[in-house]
Amino acid sequence: MLQNIEGDEKAKVTKIVVAALILGTSVALAGPIIGWLSGVDISNPSVCTSGQTITSGSSGCLPPQLANLMRNGMTIMILVGAFIAAVGIIIGFVKL
């Protein structure tokens, strides 16, 4: 496919596709990385019940509103990132 493209255009298309693939990988790994850094499983955080305090680490808990906010925010970021990566890959392959 790259045989039909000449010089500078070939480098631009290759950069677009590589950047989109890196972005897609970053989006796919974002949830586990944030969970590892924060010590909270974003997809299934433990929610505080009355009398518990917010603590750090895997045995900690989050207020229900914060747990929902984190889950919804992460979902939106993943969807936006996946959309951007898909558009980049599509544009790259259309230009090929």
Helices and strands as residue ranges (DSSP letters): G 2-4, H 7-38, H 64-95
